[in-house]
Structures are given as structure tokens and as C-alpha cells.
Amino acid sequence: MNREALLAAPFEVVVEGVLVTVETSAYLNLMPTEVVDPEQLSEPCRGLKPLIVPVALRVLEEKDLPSGLVADSVWVIGEDYFWSARLDGEGRLDGNRIARGCPGFVIAPGQQVFVIVKAGDEMDEFYLRSSQQILGAVY
């Protein structure tokens, strides 16, 4: 999927009569870490996965998330970059998942980004966009 199509994704969709939204954040883990494998020193992220994107599917009413609905992929789109990853783990009933990865290019905290999430169930898939947010960091 291309950048323009992803940025056109809606903020909410109706699934089984329930309004579904996505809560996201994006941040860099810049905590000092020892690299154990010397071969990883030449890799862009030295074997680490500093970009972290938690994702939570939410419903706006006091209802449960529709059965079988899970998020499976995420895109982080900034002014000069476009990064995507699969969300890890099995689908969880609470709709919470996380992506971790090495973007493979220089990325700094404080930049404005959009996070777009692909979600679906056995019948359909759809894309949801978060509000624009600031890329955070932990040190």
C-alpha cells in the first residue's frame, strides 16, 4: 500500500455495528545496550529494535471488541520516511499488540508522525489512522 492511500485511511470504522478506533504511540528506545554479537555492529541498529509502536483497537461504546477482530500490521509515516512492520504475538481479545523494529535509516525523536494500522477479522480487513503525534523516546 502506498503512502497516500495509507494517509487517507479513516480514524474510525464500523464493524458489526460497533464503532472501532485505534490508539497508538510511537517511540524510540534509546537506552544504552551492550551488543553481544560483533557481527551486528555493522547493522544499522546493531541487532536492536529501537522503534516501538504499541497499538490498541478500541470501541467507543461500552461494548466488547467484535469477535475475531485483530490488528496485524502497522506503518509509521513521517515527513521523510515510511516504515512498516507486522505486529507481534497472537491476536489478543483486548485488541492490544506491539511492533518493534529497526527502521534502517536515521530517525530522531520529536518528529511528527502518523501511525496507520491494518486490522480485520476472517471476513474483512481495513486500515485505521491515528491522529498526528510526536515521535517520543526513552533514554
DSSP file with accessible surface (Angstrom, degrees, kcal/mol):
  #  RESIDUE AA STRUCTURE BP1 BP2  ACC     N-H-->O    O-->H-N    N-H-->O    O-->H-N    TCO  KAPPA ALPHA  PHI   PSI    X-CA   Y-CA   Z-CA
    1    1 A M              0   0  119      0, 0.0     2,-0.1     0, 0.0     0, 0.0   0.000 360.0 360.0 360.0 140.0    0.0    0.0    0.0
    2    2 A N     >  -     0   0   94      1,-0.1     4,-2.3     4,-0.0     5,-0.2  -0.391 360.0-105.9 -89.6 166.5    1.4    3.4   -0.9
    3    3 A R  H  > S+     0   0   76      1,-0.2     4,-2.5     2,-0.2     5,-0.2   0.883 116.4  49.8 -55.5 -48.2    1.9    6.5    1.4
    4    4 A E  H  > S+     0   0  129      1,-0.2     4,-1.0     2,-0.2    -1,-0.2   0.908 111.1  48.8 -63.7 -42.7   -1.1    8.5    0.0
    5    5 A A  H  4 S+     0   0   42      1,-0.2     3,-0.3     2,-0.2    -1,-0.2   0.911 112.4  48.8 -64.2 -40.9   -3.5    5.6    0.4
    6    6 A L  H >< S+     0   0    0     -4,-2.3     3,-1.8     1,-0.2    -2,-0.2   0.921 108.8  52.2 -65.2 -42.9   -2.4    4.9    3.9
    7    7 A L  H 3< S+     0   0   45     -4,-2.5    -1,-0.2     1,-0.3    -2,-0.2   0.724 103.6  59.8 -68.4 -16.8   -2.7    8.6    4.9
    8    8 A A  T 3< S+     0   0   80     -4,-1.0    -1,-0.3    -3,-0.3    -2,-0.2   0.476  78.8 121.5 -86.4  -2.2   -6.3    8.6    3.5
    9    9 A A    <   -     0   0    7     -3,-1.8   119,-0.1    -4,-0.2    -3,-0.0  -0.275  67.9-109.8 -60.0 146.6   -7.3    5.9    6.0
   10   10 A P        -     0   0   63      0, 0.0   119,-2.7     0, 0.0    -1,-0.1  -0.281   9.4-129.1 -75.1 163.7  -10.2    6.8    8.3
   11   11 A F  S    S+     0   0   92    117,-0.2    11,-0.5     1,-0.2     2,-0.3   0.644  91.7  17.6 -82.1 -19.6   -9.9    7.5   12.0
   12   12 A E  E     -A   21   0A  97      9,-0.1     2,-0.3   115,-0.1     9,-0.2  -0.990  62.1-168.4-151.6 152.7  -12.8    5.1   12.7
   13   13 A V  E     -A   20   0A  27      7,-2.1     7,-3.7    -2,-0.3     2,-0.6  -0.967  25.6-119.5-138.5 157.6  -14.8    2.3   11.1
   14   14 A V  E     +A   19   0A 102     -2,-0.3     2,-0.4     5,-0.2     5,-0.2  -0.880  30.5 179.7-100.9 124.3  -18.0    0.4   11.9
   15   15 A V  E >  S-A   18   0A  16      3,-2.9     3,-1.9    -2,-0.6    -2,-0.0  -0.992  72.7 -17.0-126.3 120.7  -17.5   -3.3   12.4
   16   16 A E  T 3  S-     0   0  131     -2,-0.4    -1,-0.1     1,-0.3     3,-0.1   0.884 129.6 -52.5  51.7  40.8  -20.6   -5.4   13.3
   17   17 A G  T 3  S+     0   0   58      1,-0.2     2,-0.4    -3,-0.0    -1,-0.3   0.553 117.1 113.1  77.1   7.7  -22.5   -2.3   14.2
   18   18 A V  E <   -A   15   0A  14     -3,-1.9    -3,-2.9    42,-0.0     2,-0.5  -0.936  68.7-125.2-117.3 133.7  -19.7   -1.1   16.6
   19   19 A L  E     -A   14   0A  38     -2,-0.4    41,-1.6    -5,-0.2     2,-0.4  -0.652  31.3-164.8 -78.5 119.9  -17.5    2.0   16.1
   20   20 A V  E     +AB  13  59A   0     -7,-3.7    -7,-2.1    -2,-0.5     2,-0.2  -0.906  12.5 171.1-112.1 134.7  -13.9    0.9   16.2
   21   21 A T  E     -AB  12  58A  22     37,-3.0    37,-2.8    -2,-0.4     2,-0.4  -0.758  25.0-123.4-126.5 178.0  -10.9    3.3   16.6
   22   22 A V  E     - B   0  57A  14    -11,-0.5     2,-0.5   107,-0.2    35,-0.2  -0.979   9.4-157.6-129.2 138.3   -7.2    2.8   17.2
   23   23 A E  E     + B   0  56A 108     33,-2.9    33,-2.4    -2,-0.4     2,-0.3  -0.971  28.6 161.0-109.0 130.3   -4.9    4.1   19.9
   24   24 A T  E     - B   0  55A  26     -2,-0.5     2,-0.3    31,-0.2    31,-0.2  -0.933  22.2-175.0-140.7 165.2   -1.2    4.2   19.1
   25   25 A S        -     0   0   47     29,-1.2     2,-0.4    -2,-0.3   110,-0.1  -0.933  12.0-152.4-148.6 167.2    2.0    5.8   20.0
   26   26 A A        +     0   0    3    108,-0.3   110,-2.4    -2,-0.3     2,-0.3  -0.979  23.5 157.0-144.7 130.5    5.5    5.6   18.5
   27   27 A Y  E     -Cd  52 136A  67     25,-2.4    25,-3.0    -2,-0.4     2,-0.4  -0.986  35.3-119.9-151.4 162.2    8.8    6.0   20.3
   28   28 A L  E     -Cd  51 137A   4    108,-2.1   110,-2.3    -2,-0.3     2,-1.0  -0.880  17.6-140.0-104.4 133.9   12.4    5.1   20.2
   29   29 A N  E     + d   0 138A  62     21,-2.7   110,-0.1    -2,-0.4   108,-0.0  -0.828  30.0 167.5 -91.1 102.8   14.1    3.1   22.9
   30   30 A L        +     0   0   73    108,-2.7    -1,-0.1    -2,-1.0   109,-0.1   0.097  23.4 137.5-106.0  22.0   17.5    4.9   23.2
   31   31 A M        -     0   0   91    108,-0.2   108,-0.1   107,-0.1    -2,-0.1  -0.424  67.1 -98.8 -65.9 138.3   18.5    3.2   26.4
   32   32 A P        -     0   0  123      0, 0.0     2,-0.4     0, 0.0    -1,-0.1  -0.371  50.5-179.2 -59.4 134.6   22.2    2.2   26.3
   33   33 A T        -     0   0   82     -3,-0.1     2,-0.4    -2,-0.0    15,-0.1  -1.000  27.2-123.0-140.1 140.1   22.5   -1.5   25.4
   34   34 A E        -     0   0  164     -2,-0.4     2,-0.6     1,-0.0     0, 0.0  -0.678  22.4-136.0 -84.0 131.0   25.5   -3.8   25.1
   35   35 A V        -     0   0   36     -2,-0.4    12,-0.1     1,-0.2     6,-0.0  -0.782  19.9-174.9 -87.6 121.8   25.8   -5.5   21.7
   36   36 A V        +     0   0  127     -2,-0.6    -1,-0.2     1,-0.1     3,-0.1   0.867  67.0  63.2 -86.2 -39.0   26.7   -9.2   22.2
   37   37 A D    >   -     0   0   66      1,-0.2     3,-1.8     9,-0.1     4,-0.4  -0.776  68.0-156.1 -94.4 112.0   27.3  -10.3   18.6
   38   38 A P  G >  S+     0   0   98      0, 0.0     3,-1.3     0, 0.0     4,-0.3   0.802  91.6  65.1 -58.6 -27.5   30.2   -8.4   17.0
   39   39 A E  G >  S+     0   0  153      1,-0.3     3,-0.8     2,-0.2     4,-0.2   0.785  93.7  61.8 -65.3 -24.5   28.7   -9.1   13.5
   40   40 A Q  G X  S+     0   0   55     -3,-1.8     3,-1.4     1,-0.2     6,-0.3   0.654  80.0  84.1 -77.2 -12.5   25.8   -6.9   14.4
   41   41 A L  G <  S+     0   0   95     -3,-1.3    -1,-0.2    -4,-0.4    -2,-0.2   0.795  89.3  51.7 -62.0 -26.1   28.0   -3.8   14.9
   42   42 A S  G <  S+     0   0  111     -3,-0.8    -1,-0.3    -4,-0.3    -2,-0.2   0.607  90.1  97.7 -86.4 -10.3   27.8   -3.2   11.1
   43   43 A E  S X  S-     0   0   89     -3,-1.4     3,-1.1    -4,-0.2    -3,-0.0  -0.450  87.1-114.1 -76.3 152.4   24.0   -3.3   11.0
   44   44 A P  T 3  S+     0   0  106      0, 0.0    -1,-0.1     0, 0.0    -4,-0.0   0.860 116.7  25.3 -56.1 -36.5   22.0    0.0   11.1
   45   45 A a  T >  S-     0   0   23      3,-0.1     3,-2.2    57,-0.1    -4,-0.1   0.248 105.5-120.9-112.6  10.5   20.5   -0.9   14.5
   46   46 A R  T <  S-     0   0  141     -3,-1.1    -6,-0.1    -6,-0.3    -9,-0.1   0.866  75.1 -52.6  54.3  39.5   23.3   -3.2   15.8
   47   47 A G  T 3  S+     0   0   33      1,-0.3    -1,-0.3    -7,-0.2     2,-0.2   0.469 114.2 119.2  80.1  -0.3   20.8   -6.1   16.2
   48   48 A L    <   -     0   0   66     -3,-2.2    -1,-0.3    -8,-0.1    -3,-0.1  -0.485  59.9-141.8 -95.1 167.2   18.4   -3.9   18.3
   49   49 A K        +     0   0  134     -2,-0.2    53,-0.2     1,-0.1    52,-0.2  -0.692  30.8 163.7-126.7  78.5   14.8   -3.0   17.6
   50   50 A P        +     0   0   24      0, 0.0   -21,-2.7     0, 0.0     2,-0.6   0.704  50.2  83.1 -77.6 -20.7   14.6    0.6   18.8
   51   51 A L  E     -CE  28 101A   0     50,-2.4    50,-2.0   -23,-0.2     2,-0.4  -0.759  61.0-176.2 -88.3 122.3   11.4    1.7   17.1
   52   52 A I  E     -CE  27 100A   9    -25,-3.0   -25,-2.4    -2,-0.6    48,-0.2  -0.971  11.3-178.2-124.5 130.9    8.4    0.6   19.2
   53   53 A V  E     - E   0  99A   0     46,-2.8    46,-1.7    -2,-0.4     2,-0.2  -0.860   8.7-162.8-133.4  96.7    4.8    1.1   18.3
   54   54 A P  E     - E   0  98A  40      0, 0.0   -29,-1.2     0, 0.0     2,-0.4  -0.585  12.8-166.1 -74.9 143.1    2.1   -0.1   20.7
   55   55 A V  E     -BE  24  97A   4     42,-3.0    42,-2.8    -2,-0.2     2,-0.4  -0.995  11.3-178.3-133.5 136.0   -1.4   -0.5   19.1
   56   56 A A  E     -BE  23  96A   7    -33,-2.4   -33,-2.9    -2,-0.4     2,-0.4  -0.978  18.2-145.7-137.0 121.6   -4.8   -0.9   20.8
   57   57 A L  E     -B   22   0A   2     38,-1.5     2,-0.3    -2,-0.4   -35,-0.2  -0.714  28.9-174.1 -79.4 136.6   -8.1   -1.3   19.0
   58   58 A R  E     -B   21   0A  81    -37,-2.8   -37,-3.0    -2,-0.4     2,-0.4  -0.948  22.6-143.3-133.7 151.9  -10.9    0.4   20.9
   59   59 A V  E     -B   20   0A  29     -2,-0.3   -39,-0.2   -39,-0.2     6,-0.1  -0.882  15.0-140.9-109.6 148.5  -14.6    0.7   20.7
   60   60 A L  S    S+     0   0   97    -41,-1.6     2,-0.2    -2,-0.4   -40,-0.1   0.664  81.3  60.1 -85.6 -16.5  -16.3    4.0   21.6
   61   61 A E  S    S-     0   0   82    -42,-0.3     2,-2.2     3,-0.1    -2,-0.2  -0.530 104.2 -90.3-102.2 175.2  -19.2    2.5   23.4
   62   62 A E  S    S+     0   0  198     -2,-0.2     2,-0.3     2,-0.0    -2,-0.1  -0.376  90.6 112.0 -81.0  59.4  -19.3    0.3   26.5
   63   63 A K  S    S-     0   0  116     -2,-2.2    -4,-0.2    -4,-0.0     2,-0.2  -0.849  71.2 -99.2-127.8 165.4  -19.2   -2.8   24.2
   64   64 A D        -     0   0  145     -2,-0.3     3,-0.1     1,-0.1    -3,-0.1  -0.504  46.6 -93.4 -79.5 156.5  -16.7   -5.6   23.6
   65   65 A L        -     0   0   32     28,-0.3     3,-0.1    -2,-0.2    -1,-0.1  -0.425  58.7 -90.4 -62.4 137.1  -14.4   -5.6   20.6
   66   66 A P    >   -     0   0    9      0, 0.0     3,-1.8     0, 0.0    -1,-0.1  -0.246  55.0 -90.5 -53.3 141.4  -16.1   -7.5   17.8
   67   67 A S  T 3  S+     0   0  105      1,-0.3     3,-0.1    -3,-0.1    26,-0.0  -0.238 107.9  11.0 -57.8 133.1  -15.1  -11.2   17.9
   68   68 A G  T 3  S+     0   0   49      1,-0.2     2,-0.5    -3,-0.1    -1,-0.3   0.426  87.8 140.0  81.7  -1.7  -12.1  -12.2   15.9
   69   69 A L    <   +     0   0    5     -3,-1.8     2,-0.3    52,-0.1    -1,-0.2  -0.648  22.4 159.5 -81.0 121.8  -11.0   -8.6   15.2
   70   70 A V  E     -F  120   0B  45     50,-2.6    50,-2.2    -2,-0.5     2,-0.4  -0.986  39.2-125.6-139.8 152.4   -7.2   -8.1   15.4
   71   71 A A  E     +F  119   0B   1     -2,-0.3    48,-0.3    48,-0.3     3,-0.1  -0.771  29.5 170.1 -90.6 140.7   -4.6   -5.6   14.2
   72   72 A D  E     +     0   0B  37     46,-2.8    15,-2.4    -2,-0.4     2,-0.3   0.603  54.4  30.8-128.5 -17.6   -1.8   -7.3   12.2
   73   73 A S  E     -FG 118  86B  12     45,-1.3    45,-2.4    13,-0.3     2,-0.3  -0.981  55.5-163.5-142.9 158.0    0.4   -4.6   10.6
   74   74 A V  E     -FG 117  85B   0     11,-2.7    11,-2.2    -2,-0.3     2,-0.4  -0.980   3.5-161.5-142.3 147.4    1.5   -1.0   11.3
   75   75 A W  E     -FG 116  84B  25     41,-2.5    41,-2.4    -2,-0.3     2,-0.5  -0.994   5.4-158.4-126.3 137.1    3.0    1.8    9.3
   76   76 A V  E     -FG 115  83B   0      7,-2.9     7,-2.5    -2,-0.4     2,-0.5  -0.982  15.8-169.9-113.6 121.5    4.8    4.9   10.7
   77   77 A I  E     +FG 114  82B   3     37,-2.8    37,-2.4    -2,-0.5     5,-0.2  -0.959  10.8 167.3-121.0 119.3    4.9    7.7    8.3
   78   78 A G  E     -F  113   0B   4      3,-2.1     3,-0.3    -2,-0.5    35,-0.1  -0.549  53.3 -87.3-113.9-175.3    7.0   10.8    8.8
   79   79 A E  S    S+     0   0  161     33,-0.5    34,-0.1     1,-0.2     3,-0.0   0.906 125.5  20.4 -61.9 -40.4    7.9   13.7    6.5
   80   80 A D  S    S+     0   0  141     -3,-0.0     2,-0.3     0, 0.0    -1,-0.2   0.242 121.6  51.3-115.3  10.8   11.0   11.9    5.1
   81   81 A Y        -     0   0   16     -3,-0.3    -3,-2.1     2,-0.0     2,-0.3  -0.979  47.9-161.7-151.0 164.6   10.3    8.2    5.9
   82   82 A F  E     +G   77   0B  76     -2,-0.3     2,-0.4    -5,-0.2    -5,-0.2  -0.943  20.3 176.0-148.2 112.8    7.9    5.3    5.6
   83   83 A W  E     -G   76   0B  20     -7,-2.5    -7,-2.9    -2,-0.3     2,-0.3  -0.971   3.7-175.9-127.5 139.4    8.4    2.3    7.9
   84   84 A S  E     +G   75   0B  64     -2,-0.4     2,-0.3    -9,-0.2    -9,-0.2  -0.958   6.1 166.6-134.4 155.1    6.2   -0.8    8.2
   85   85 A A  E     -G   74   0B  23    -11,-2.2   -11,-2.7    -2,-0.3     2,-0.3  -0.984  36.1-106.2-158.1 157.0    6.1   -3.9   10.4
   86   86 A R  E     -G   73   0B 162     -2,-0.3    14,-0.4   -13,-0.2     2,-0.3  -0.632  40.8-114.1 -80.5 146.5    4.0   -6.8   11.5
   87   87 A L        -     0   0    8    -15,-2.4    12,-0.2    -2,-0.3     2,-0.1  -0.635  37.6-121.5 -80.4 140.8    2.5   -6.6   14.9
   88   88 A D        +     0   0   74     10,-3.1    10,-0.5    -2,-0.3    -1,-0.1  -0.340  62.5  22.8 -86.5 164.4    3.9   -9.3   17.2
   89   89 A G  S    S-     0   0   56      8,-0.1     2,-0.1    -2,-0.1     3,-0.1   0.072  93.5 -53.2  77.9 172.5    2.2  -12.1   19.1
   90   90 A E  S    S-     0   0  167      1,-0.1     2,-0.0     7,-0.0    -2,-0.0  -0.411  72.1 -79.5 -77.0 159.5   -1.1  -13.8   18.6
   91   91 A G        -     0   0   39     -2,-0.1     2,-0.4   -21,-0.1    -1,-0.1  -0.378  51.3-148.2 -58.5 134.8   -4.3  -11.8   18.3
   92   92 A R    >   -     0   0  132      4,-0.1     3,-1.7     1,-0.1    -1,-0.0  -0.874  17.2-127.9-111.8 147.6   -5.5  -10.8   21.8
   93   93 A L  T 3  S+     0   0  174     -2,-0.4   -28,-0.3     1,-0.3    -1,-0.1   0.796 108.8  57.1 -63.6 -27.0   -9.0  -10.3   22.9
   94   94 A D  T 3  S-     0   0   68      2,-0.1    -1,-0.3   -30,-0.1     3,-0.1   0.527 109.7-121.2 -84.9  -2.0   -8.3   -6.9   24.3
   95   95 A G    <   +     0   0    2     -3,-1.7   -38,-1.5     1,-0.2     2,-0.4   0.555  65.8 136.9  80.5   6.1   -7.0   -5.6   20.9
   96   96 A N  E     +E   56   0A  40    -40,-0.2     2,-0.3   -42,-0.0    -1,-0.2  -0.748  17.8 147.5 -94.1 130.9   -3.5   -4.7   22.2
   97   97 A R  E     -E   55   0A  32    -42,-2.8   -42,-3.0    -2,-0.4     2,-0.3  -0.910  27.9-142.0-146.9 176.0   -0.4   -5.6   20.2
   98   98 A I  E     -E   54   0A  30    -10,-0.5   -10,-3.1    -2,-0.3     2,-0.4  -0.993   2.0-152.9-147.7 146.5    3.0   -4.1   19.6
   99   99 A A  E     -E   53   0A   0    -46,-1.7   -46,-2.8    -2,-0.3     2,-0.4  -0.965  14.5-178.4-117.6 139.3    5.5   -3.7   16.7
  100  100 A R  E     +E   52   0A 117     -2,-0.4     2,-0.3   -14,-0.4   -48,-0.2  -0.996  19.3 131.2-133.2 141.9    9.3   -3.4   17.3
  101  101 A G  E     -E   51   0A   8    -50,-2.0   -50,-2.4    -2,-0.4   -16,-0.1  -0.996  54.8 -96.9-173.5 173.9   11.9   -2.9   14.6
  102  102 A a        -     0   0   45     -2,-0.3   -57,-0.1   -53,-0.2   -53,-0.1  -0.941  26.1-154.0-103.7 116.5   14.9   -1.3   13.1
  103  103 A P        -     0   0   14      0, 0.0    -1,-0.1     0, 0.0   -21,-0.1   0.775  25.1-136.3 -65.8 -22.6   13.8    1.4   10.7
  104  104 A G  S    S+     0   0   45      1,-0.2     2,-0.3    -3,-0.1    -2,-0.0   0.620  76.0  69.0  79.7   9.0   17.1    1.1    8.8
  105  105 A F  S    S-     0   0   79    -61,-0.0     2,-0.3     2,-0.0    -1,-0.2  -0.957  98.5 -76.7-149.9 166.1   17.5    4.8    8.5
  106  106 A V        +     0   0  140     -2,-0.3     2,-0.4    -3,-0.1     0, 0.0  -0.516  52.4 170.2 -72.2 127.8   18.2    7.7   10.8
  107  107 A I        -     0   0   23     -2,-0.3    -3,-0.0   -26,-0.0    -2,-0.0  -0.997  12.5-162.6-140.1 134.7   15.1    8.7   12.7
  108  108 A A    >   -     0   0   41     -2,-0.4     3,-0.9     1,-0.0    27,-0.2  -0.912  23.7-106.8-123.2 147.4   15.1   11.1   15.6
  109  109 A P  T 3  S+     0   0   44      0, 0.0    27,-0.2     0, 0.0     3,-0.1  -0.266  97.1  49.6 -64.6 159.3   12.6   11.8   18.4
  110  110 A G  T 3  S+     0   0   49     25,-3.4     2,-0.2     1,-0.3    26,-0.1   0.293  78.8 125.1  94.6  -7.9   10.5   14.9   18.3
  111  111 A Q    <   -     0   0   71     -3,-0.9    24,-3.4    24,-0.2    -1,-0.3  -0.550  65.4-112.8 -82.8 149.9    9.4   14.4   14.7
  112  112 A Q  E     + H   0 134B 112     22,-0.2   -33,-0.5    -2,-0.2     2,-0.3  -0.661  44.3 172.4 -82.3 135.6    5.7   14.4   13.7
  113  113 A V  E     -FH  78 133B   0     20,-3.3    20,-2.8    -2,-0.3     2,-0.4  -0.943  28.6-139.4-138.8 158.7    4.4   11.1   12.5
  114  114 A F  E     -F   77   0B  42    -37,-2.4   -37,-2.8    -2,-0.3     2,-0.5  -0.939  15.3-152.1-111.6 144.6    1.2    9.3   11.6
  115  115 A V  E     -F   76   0B   0     -2,-0.4    15,-2.6    16,-0.3     2,-0.4  -0.980  11.4-170.2-116.3 126.1    0.6    5.7   12.6
  116  116 A I  E     -FI  75 129B   0    -41,-2.4   -41,-2.5    -2,-0.5     2,-0.4  -0.949   4.8-160.0-116.9 137.3   -1.7    3.6   10.4
  117  117 A V  E     -FI  74 128B   0     11,-2.9    11,-2.6    -2,-0.4     2,-0.5  -0.950  10.6-147.3-122.4 134.5   -2.9    0.1   11.4
  118  118 A K  E     +FI  73 127B  36    -45,-2.4   -46,-2.8    -2,-0.4   -45,-1.3  -0.889  32.3 163.3 -96.7 129.0   -4.2   -2.7    9.3
  119  119 A A  E     +FI  71 126B   2      7,-2.8     7,-3.0    -2,-0.5     2,-0.3  -0.881   1.8 134.7-137.4 169.0   -6.8   -4.7   11.2
  120  120 A G  E     -FI  70 125B   9    -50,-2.2   -50,-2.6    -2,-0.3     5,-0.2  -0.983  35.2-120.7 172.3-176.7   -9.5   -7.2   10.3
  121  121 A D        -     0   0   40      3,-2.2   -52,-0.1    -2,-0.3   -53,-0.1  -0.576  58.8 -67.2-130.9-162.1  -11.3  -10.5   11.0
  122  122 A E  S    S+     0   0  194     -2,-0.2     3,-0.1     1,-0.2   -54,-0.1   0.760 131.5  36.6 -66.1 -22.7  -11.9  -13.6    8.9
  123  123 A M  S    S+     0   0  159      1,-0.2     2,-0.3     0, 0.0    -1,-0.2   0.828 120.3  18.1 -99.7 -39.6  -14.2  -11.7    6.5
  124  124 A D        -     0   0  115      2,-0.0    -3,-2.2     0, 0.0     2,-0.3  -0.910  50.9-156.3-135.6 160.6  -12.8   -8.2    6.1
  125  125 A E  E     +I  120   0B 115     -2,-0.3     2,-0.3    -5,-0.2    -5,-0.3  -0.966  18.6 170.8-134.1 153.7   -9.7   -6.0    6.5
  126  126 A F  E     -I  119   0B  33     -7,-3.0    -7,-2.8    -2,-0.3     2,-0.4  -0.957  26.5-121.1-153.4 168.0   -9.5   -2.3    6.9
  127  127 A Y  E     -I  118   0B  49     -2,-0.3     2,-0.4    -9,-0.2    -9,-0.2  -0.931  19.6-166.8-118.7 141.3   -7.0    0.5    7.7
  128  128 A L  E     -I  117   0B   0    -11,-2.6   -11,-2.9    -2,-0.4     2,-0.4  -0.984   8.5-149.1-126.9 141.1   -7.2    3.0   10.6
  129  129 A R  E     -I  116   0B  49   -119,-2.7  -107,-0.2    -2,-0.4   -13,-0.2  -0.878   7.7-142.2-111.7 140.4   -5.2    6.1   11.0
  130  130 A S        -     0   0    7    -15,-2.6     3,-0.1    -2,-0.4  -107,-0.1  -0.469  35.4 -90.4 -86.0 166.6   -4.1    7.7   14.3
  131  131 A S        -     0   0   84     -2,-0.2   -16,-0.3     1,-0.1    -1,-0.1  -0.399  59.3 -82.5 -66.5 157.7   -4.0   11.4   14.9
  132  132 A Q        +     0   0   95    -18,-0.1     2,-0.3    -2,-0.1   -18,-0.2  -0.375  62.0 178.4 -62.9 140.0   -0.7   13.0   14.1
  133  133 A Q  E     -H  113   0B  39    -20,-2.8   -20,-3.3    -3,-0.1     2,-0.5  -0.907  31.9-100.6-141.7 167.9    1.7   12.6   17.0
  134  134 A I  E     -H  112   0B  94     -2,-0.3     2,-0.5   -22,-0.2  -108,-0.3  -0.800  37.4-117.7 -94.0 130.4    5.2   13.3   18.1
  135  135 A L        -     0   0    1    -24,-3.4   -25,-3.4    -2,-0.5  -108,-0.2  -0.556  40.9-159.3 -66.4 117.9    7.7   10.5   17.9
  136  136 A G  E     -d   27   0A  29   -110,-2.4  -108,-2.1    -2,-0.5     2,-0.3  -0.226   7.9-154.1 -91.2-175.5    8.8   10.0   21.5
  137  137 A A  E     -d   28   0A  31   -110,-0.3     2,-0.4   -28,-0.1  -108,-0.2  -0.988  11.4-147.3-157.6 151.8   11.9    8.4   23.1
  138  138 A V  E      d   29   0A  63   -110,-2.3  -108,-2.7    -2,-0.3  -107,-0.1  -0.981 360.0 360.0-119.7 137.8   13.0    6.8   26.3
  139  139 A Y              0   0  172     -2,-0.4  -108,-0.2  -110,-0.1  -110,-0.0  -0.891 360.0 360.0-117.2 360.0   16.6    7.3   27.4
